[in-house]
Amino acid sequence: MPSNRIGRINEEIQRELSAQIRRLKDPRVSGTGMVSITRVDTTGDLRYCRVYVSVLDKSQEKDVLKGLKSAAGFLRRELGSALRLRYTPELQFEADDSIAYGAHILELLHDVERKDAGREDEA
């Protein structure tokens, strides 16, 4: 019977990091508006955790990532005290462009839909 342990750990890490990011005092992170964690991938041995971050203002994305990377040690310590795992994973922050990619795909689908509606009007 397959276990979904890593999936549950990913959800808990995502939830806890979202709460911790709101409490950060780093101006690169807290002063940028909306920063959200879109996905968390943890390795099977719980040593490393890749955190995908989406920023509302794309011009400040690099500054937010630098701020999160500098606060990674603090976030890891807080995560370790909240989750009580044997190993607290090392956090690696990466920019996530899945929202922009999804918007692009949606626009392509709308273009196809408009072209189909134009062909039906001609017929």
Secondary structure, DSSP 8 states (H G I E B T S, - for coil): ----HHHHHHHHHHHHHHHHHHH---HHHHTTS-EEEEEEEE-TTSSEEEEEEEESSGGGHHHHHHHHHHTHHHHHHHHHHHH--SS--EEEEEE--HHHHHHHHHHHHHHHHHHHHHHHHH-
